[in-house]
Amino acid sequence: MMSKKPILTVHEVSMFFGGLKAVDDLSFTINEKEIIGLIGPNGAGKTTVFNCVTQFYKKYTGTITYVNRDNKVINLKDYDVTKIASLGIARTFQNIELIPDLSILDNVLIGAFNQFETKVIAHIFRTPKMRRQEKALTEKAENILKRLHIHHLKDMYVAGQPYGILKKVELARALISDPRLIILDEPAAGLNDKETDELEALVYQIRDEFNTTVLLIEHDMGLVMNLCDRVVAINFGKFLAYDTPQNIQKNPLVQEAYLGKDE
């Protein structure tokens, strides 16, 4: 049975850009091992919410708390954006952020930057301890690529790979940081129907095999309704509803703002 223990709580969060209120007094809670969708029309403030959670934006009001690996409730605003991955929060982006001139394996290893215990001098001289850590992380990266069924491409350059493969590489780079919470920004964007079906199965796999909670923004309503345990709907940064996919589809406020209201 799925745990009901909260892992992330957004409480009365607002975010301004000049005179524009991109997020307006938004509150919701995510439980461990849930797959949660965040939906809303273009400009609704979805990515702004993600950027507040990951502390890319810090000038929001309200609080965002997170239960870390030690089961301690922490205020994310107390941590710099560069420390968020170390807390167990990883994300992907709307536009794929990979380095085309590196191999797939090397791109995944970039996500393990915070797991090296050795200092710069050890890397310069390639000390035995550094080599052991490098070997362990390489094996970890290769295991993730195997589980995502792209290990056979590990030595290929990212440049020129199909879009569906690039999405999996970005997921692998997020997973190598051992996230408790993984945030996916439009993971199905640019995918065909077959790739979208594969993505649905992959998100379930990530939750179950990697023991991870998932928060995603997605415009593919079919995917959201099939995949998510619960859905947060917002419009102009304001909360509309937070419910099961079935109830979200029936909600008149959501129908009017996002899904289209029948006349």
GIPE-V803174 format. One record per helix or strand of 3 or more residues. SS is the DSSP state (helix for helix, strand for strand). FROM is the first residue (numbers start at 1). TO is the last residue. If there is no record, write none. Layout:
{{SS	FROM	TO} {SS	FROM	TO}}
//
This chain:
{{strand	6	17} {strand	20	31} {strand	35	39} {helix	46	53} {strand	61	67} {strand	73	75} {helix	76	78} {helix	81	87} {strand	89	91} {helix	104	110} {helix	113	115} {helix	120	125} {helix	128	147} {helix	151	153} {helix	163	175} {strand	181	185} {helix	193	209} {strand	213	217} {helix	221	227} {strand	230	235} {strand	238	243} {helix	245	250} {helix	252	259}}
//
